[in-house]
Amino acid sequence: MKLSVIWLALVLCVASAGAQTKVDKGMKFEKTASFRVYSLAGTVRVIGWNRDSLHVRGSIARGDQFHMGGSPTGAKMFVENADERNPKDAVIEVFAPVRAKIWVKTASGSVTVTSFLGSLDIYTVSGAISVTGNPDDVNAEAIDGNIKLSGAPRFVRAKSASGKVEFSGTCDDATLSTVSGAVNVERGIFERARVESVTGPIHFDGSVAPGGSAVFDTHSGMTDIILPSRAGTDISLVTIAGKIANTLTATRVQPGRYGRGGELTTTNADGGAQLT
């Protein structure tokens, strides 16, 4: 009986090992060239390196096909699934020039980017997106997945429907939006920021540079904004149905222009940054 169990375990291990096909392919690649990645399920990891080459490695399910081609000025890869309605997980690692332009699309696959300075365009349906570092610009969109950004990207557009959007670090220009998910900003420093939600909560703990601006727009989500106590800020608040209570300055709240809600225009410290 014990021998049978051991034999069965060995058979299962061999079958499991044989269920994956290794991927390992490289090519010459210009430092600012574009690379497109398409993989429905599993994980995609992008790592920037200081080389004029592109290297893709990992594994795909037995029966799936890996395709990659192009030139040093632009290339693409994709995983062709034997069953696209029920795709098997693929594990893809992309080593690309640190200032390249990378486009990634998945369905349920998660996407992680580290040590990258170039341009990122990432889309997923239910997978998670994580970007750590200082890319020049990031466009990240997830339908149900979470988005987490940290570092000092120059330009950010992050959008999710029901997932959470998180940001920590500094950014010249950021737009963070959800429908029913949460937006959470911790230790954020911005030149310009726009945070949008329909029903999801917004938590913003950060600062806006002098002369910069931050706009918050929500239909019914709870909005929590924490700024440095001595931050010079020109504040404009408008609510359609709710009330405004001002305990920061002596400025009085005015009735809303449509006969309900309220409006407040006031200045904290010496002003300078615009908060709407």
VEXDREN-2710 file (C-alpha; in Angstrom, 1 decimal):
% VEXDREN-2710
k/r/px/py/pz
1/MET/0.0/0.0/0.0
2/LYS/2.8/2.4/0.9
3/LEU/4.7/1.6/-2.3
4/SER/1.5/2.3/-4.3
5/VAL/1.1/5.7/-2.7
6/ILE/4.7/6.6/-3.3
7/TRP/4.5/5.5/-6.9
8/LEU/1.3/7.6/-7.4
9/ALA/3.0/10.7/-5.8
10/LEU/6.0/10.3/-8.2
11/VAL/3.7/10.0/-11.2
12/LEU/1.8/13.2/-10.1
13/CYS/5.1/15.1/-9.7
14/VAL/6.3/14.0/-13.1
15/ALA/3.0/15.0/-14.7
16/SER/3.0/18.4/-13.0
17/ALA/6.6/19.1/-14.1
18/GLY/5.7/18.1/-17.6
19/ALA/2.6/20.3/-17.7
20/GLN/4.8/23.5/-18.2
21/THR/6.8/24.5/-21.1
22/LYS/9.8/26.8/-20.5
23/VAL/10.2/30.2/-22.2
24/ASP/13.6/31.8/-22.8
25/LYS/14.1/34.2/-25.6
26/GLY/16.2/37.4/-26.1
27/MET/17.0/39.9/-28.8
28/LYS/18.8/43.2/-29.4
29/PHE/16.6/46.2/-28.4
30/GLU/17.0/49.9/-28.5
31/LYS/16.8/51.8/-25.2
32/THR/13.6/53.7/-25.9
33/ALA/11.9/51.1/-28.1
34/SER/8.4/49.7/-27.6
35/PHE/7.5/46.2/-26.4
36/ARG/3.9/44.8/-26.2
37/VAL/3.0/41.9/-23.9
38/TYR/-0.3/40.0/-24.1
39/SER/-1.0/37.1/-21.6
40/LEU/-4.5/36.3/-20.4
41/ALA/-3.7/34.5/-17.1
42/GLY/-0.9/34.1/-14.5
43/THR/1.7/36.7/-13.8
44/VAL/3.7/39.2/-15.8
45/ARG/6.7/40.8/-14.2
46/VAL/8.6/43.7/-15.9
47/ILE/12.1/44.6/-14.7
48/GLY/14.1/47.4/-16.1
49/TRP/17.8/47.0/-16.8
50/ASN/20.7/49.1/-18.2
51/ARG/21.2/47.0/-21.4
52/ASP/20.4/47.4/-25.0
53/SER/18.6/44.1/-25.1
54/LEU/15.3/42.4/-24.3
55/HIS/15.0/39.1/-22.5
56/VAL/11.8/37.1/-21.8
57/ARG/11.7/34.0/-19.7
58/GLY/9.2/32.0/-17.7
59/SER/6.8/29.1/-18.4
60/ILE/3.5/28.4/-20.1
61/ALA/1.0/25.6/-19.9
62/ARG/1.6/22.5/-22.1
63/GLY/-0.5/23.0/-25.2
64/ASP/-0.2/26.8/-25.2
65/GLN/2.0/28.6/-27.7
66/PHE/4.5/31.4/-27.1
67/HIS/5.1/33.9/-29.8
68/MET/7.7/36.7/-29.9
69/GLY/9.0/38.8/-32.7
70/GLY/9.9/42.2/-34.0
71/SER/13.0/44.4/-34.4
72/PRO/15.3/46.4/-32.2
73/THR/13.0/49.4/-32.7
74/GLY/9.8/47.6/-31.6
75/ALA/8.6/44.1/-30.7
76/LYS/5.8/42.1/-29.2
77/MET/5.0/38.8/-27.5
78/PHE/1.9/36.9/-26.7
79/VAL/0.7/33.7/-25.2
80/GLU/-1.7/31.8/-27.4
81/ASN/-3.9/29.7/-25.2
82/ALA/-5.3/26.3/-26.3
83/ASP/-8.5/27.1/-24.5
84/GLU/-9.1/30.9/-24.4
85/ARG/-12.3/30.5/-22.3
86/ASN/-10.4/28.8/-19.6
87/PRO/-6.8/30.0/-20.0
88/LYS/-4.0/28.3/-18.0
89/ASP/-1.6/30.4/-16.0
90/ALA/1.6/31.6/-17.6
91/VAL/4.6/33.0/-15.7
92/ILE/6.3/35.7/-17.8
93/GLU/9.4/37.8/-16.8
94/VAL/10.4/40.6/-19.1
95/PHE/13.8/42.3/-18.7
96/ALA/13.7/45.4/-20.8
97/PRO/15.8/48.6/-21.2
98/VAL/15.0/50.8/-18.3
99/ARG/13.7/53.6/-20.5
100/ALA/11.7/51.5/-23.0
101/LYS/8.0/51.8/-23.6
102/ILE/6.1/48.8/-22.3
103/TRP/2.4/47.8/-23.0
104/VAL/0.9/44.9/-21.0
105/LYS/-2.6/43.5/-21.3
106/THR/-4.0/40.6/-19.3
107/ALA/-7.4/39.2/-18.3
108/SER/-7.0/37.7/-14.8
109/GLY/-3.2/37.9/-14.8
110/SER/-1.4/40.2/-12.3
111/VAL/1.2/42.7/-13.5
112/THR/4.3/43.8/-11.4
113/VAL/6.8/46.5/-12.6
114/THR/10.0/47.4/-10.8
115/SER/13.2/49.4/-11.5
116/PHE/11.7/51.1/-14.5
117/LEU/12.0/54.7/-15.8
118/GLY/10.2/54.5/-19.1
119/SER/6.6/54.6/-20.2
120/LEU/4.0/52.1/-19.0
121/ASP/0.6/51.2/-20.3
122/ILE/-1.1/48.4/-18.3
123/TYR/-4.6/47.0/-18.6
124/THR/-6.2/44.1/-16.8
125/VAL/-9.7/42.9/-16.1
126/SER/-9.5/41.2/-12.7
127/GLY/-5.7/41.0/-12.1
128/ALA/-3.8/43.3/-9.7
129/ILE/-1.3/46.0/-10.9
130/SER/1.7/47.0/-8.9
131/VAL/4.3/49.6/-10.0
132/THR/7.3/50.5/-7.8
133/GLY/9.9/53.0/-8.9
134/ASN/10.1/56.2/-11.0
135/PRO/8.7/55.6/-14.4
136/ASP/8.2/58.7/-16.7
137/ASP/4.5/58.0/-17.1
138/VAL/2.0/55.3/-16.0
139/ASN/-1.4/54.5/-17.5
140/ALA/-2.9/51.7/-15.4
141/GLU/-6.5/50.4/-15.7
142/ALA/-8.2/47.5/-14.0
143/ILE/-11.9/46.6/-14.0
144/ASP/-12.1/44.6/-10.8
145/GLY/-8.4/44.5/-9.8
146/ASN/-6.4/46.6/-7.4
147/ILE/-3.8/49.2/-8.5
148/LYS/-0.9/50.0/-6.2
149/LEU/1.7/52.7/-7.2
150/SER/4.7/53.8/-5.1
151/GLY/7.7/55.9/-6.0
152/ALA/8.1/59.1/-8.0
153/PRO/6.4/58.7/-11.4
154/ARG/6.1/62.0/-13.3
155/PHE/2.7/61.4/-14.8
156/VAL/0.0/58.9/-13.6
157/ARG/-3.5/57.9/-14.8
158/ALA/-4.8/55.0/-12.6
159/LYS/-8.4/53.8/-13.0
160/SER/-10.4/51.0/-11.5
161/ALA/-14.2/50.2/-11.4
162/SER/-14.5/48.1/-8.2
163/GLY/-10.8/47.7/-7.2
164/LYS/-8.8/49.8/-4.8
165/VAL/-6.4/52.5/-6.1
166/GLU/-3.4/53.2/-3.8
167/PHE/-0.6/55.7/-4.2
168/SER/2.4/56.8/-2.1
169/GLY/5.3/59.0/-3.2
170/THR/5.6/62.1/-5.4
171/CYS/4.0/62.9/-8.7
172/ASP/3.9/66.0/-11.0
173/ASP/0.4/65.1/-12.4
174/ALA/-1.8/62.3/-11.2
175/THR/-5.4/61.3/-11.8
176/LEU/-6.7/58.5/-9.6
177/SER/-10.3/57.3/-10.0
178/THR/-12.7/54.5/-9.2
179/VAL/-16.4/53.8/-9.4
180/SER/-17.1/51.8/-6.2
181/GLY/-13.6/51.0/-5.1
182/ALA/-11.5/53.0/-2.7
183/VAL/-8.8/55.6/-3.4
184/ASN/-6.1/55.7/-0.8
185/VAL/-3.2/58.2/-0.9
186/GLU/-0.5/58.0/1.8
187/ARG/2.4/60.4/2.0
188/GLY/1.6/61.8/-1.4
189/ILE/3.2/65.0/-2.7
190/PHE/1.7/66.5/-5.9
191/GLU/2.0/69.4/-8.3
192/ARG/-1.4/68.5/-9.7
193/ALA/-3.8/65.8/-8.5
194/ARG/-7.4/64.8/-9.4
195/VAL/-9.1/62.1/-7.3
196/GLU/-12.5/60.8/-8.5
197/SER/-15.0/58.4/-7.1
198/VAL/-18.7/57.6/-7.5
199/THR/-19.6/55.7/-4.4
200/GLY/-16.2/54.6/-3.1
201/PRO/-14.4/56.3/-0.3
202/ILE/-11.5/58.7/-0.8
203/HIS/-8.6/59.0/1.8
204/PHE/-5.9/61.6/1.0
205/ASP/-3.0/62.1/3.3
206/GLY/-0.6/64.3/1.5
207/SER/0.4/67.7/0.3
208/VAL/0.1/69.9/-2.7
209/ALA/3.1/72.0/-3.9
210/PRO/2.8/75.8/-3.7
211/GLY/1.1/76.9/-6.9
212/GLY/-0.2/73.4/-7.5
213/SER/-3.8/72.1/-7.4
214/ALA/-5.8/69.2/-6.1
215/VAL/-9.4/68.4/-7.2
216/PHE/-11.7/65.9/-5.4
217/ASP/-14.9/64.8/-7.0
218/THR/-17.4/62.2/-5.6
219/HIS/-21.1/61.5/-5.8
220/SER/-21.7/59.8/-2.5
221/GLY/-18.4/58.4/-1.3
222/MET/-16.9/59.4/2.1
223/THR/-14.0/61.9/1.5
224/ASP/-11.2/62.3/4.0
225/ILE/-8.5/64.9/3.2
226/ILE/-5.5/65.4/5.6
227/LEU/-3.1/68.2/4.8
228/PRO/-0.1/69.6/6.7
229/SER/-1.5/72.0/9.3
230/ARG/0.6/75.0/8.0
231/ALA/0.0/74.3/4.4
232/GLY/-0.9/77.4/2.4
233/THR/-4.1/76.4/0.7
234/ASP/-6.9/78.2/-1.1
235/ILE/-9.9/76.0/-0.5
236/SER/-13.2/75.8/-2.5
237/LEU/-15.8/73.4/-1.3
238/VAL/-19.2/72.7/-2.9
239/THR/-21.8/70.1/-1.9
240/ILE/-25.1/69.5/-3.6
241/ALA/-27.1/68.0/-0.8
242/GLY/-24.8/67.7/2.3
243/LYS/-23.8/70.3/4.8
244/ILE/-20.4/72.0/5.2
245/ALA/-19.0/72.7/8.7
246/ASN/-16.0/75.0/8.7
247/THR/-13.8/74.7/11.8
248/LEU/-10.6/75.7/10.1
249/THR/-11.1/79.4/9.4
250/ALA/-13.6/82.1/10.4
251/THR/-15.1/82.2/6.9
252/ARG/-18.9/81.5/6.8
253/VAL/-20.5/78.8/4.7
254/GLN/-22.8/80.2/2.0
255/PRO/-26.1/78.5/0.9
256/GLY/-25.8/76.4/-2.3
257/ARG/-26.6/78.1/-5.5
258/TYR/-29.5/75.7/-6.2
259/GLY/-31.2/76.3/-2.9
260/ARG/-29.6/73.3/-1.1
261/GLY/-26.2/72.2/-0.1
262/GLY/-23.5/74.7/0.6
263/GLU/-20.4/76.5/-0.7
264/LEU/-17.2/77.6/1.1
265/THR/-14.3/79.6/-0.3
266/THR/-11.6/80.2/2.2
267/THR/-7.8/80.4/2.7
268/ASN/-5.6/78.5/5.1
269/ALA/-2.2/80.1/6.2
270/ASP/-1.1/82.3/3.3
271/GLY/-2.7/80.3/0.5
272/GLY/-0.9/79.3/-2.6
273/ALA/-2.1/75.8/-3.5
274/GLN/-5.6/75.2/-4.8
275/LEU/-7.8/72.6/-3.2
276/THR/-11.2/72.0/-4.8
END
